[in-house]
């Protein structure tokens, strides 16, 4: 069983490193313009906005804002579905496709540096350990939900 000193050291490490900030930043990127570009680039065709919502796990209102921003920057073309004006069909422009391709290349370079620094086996272990941490936390923090529901 962990000692009080070990537990305190873990809490200090978490406080100093704030690992949730990294993941929150990644989530923000995934749920923003770059996330939409990734979906459109991966599909390589026209996509309806509902599919973007589902793929990214974000609301239709959020997607509408992102699409409007992207359209203003000339990254996408938005058309209305001929049989239902409520459905938007979105595709990347040539400019958007170029940017998405460049973004994909840069992400590959970052991933390559991470693999070079840590090694693939160590990364697999780290991600496995993170899954264990999440599982332990989910199973053992139910008391926080009880306080929150009061």
Secondary structure, DSSP 8 states (H G I E B T S, - for coil): ---HHHHHHHHHHHHHH-HHHHHHHHHHHHTSHHHHHHHHHHHTS-EEHHHHHHHHT--HHHHHHHHHHHHHTTSEEEEE-TT-TT-EEEEE-HHHHHHHHHHHHHHHHHHHHHHHHH-HHHHHHHHHHHHHHHHHHHHH-HHHHHHHH-
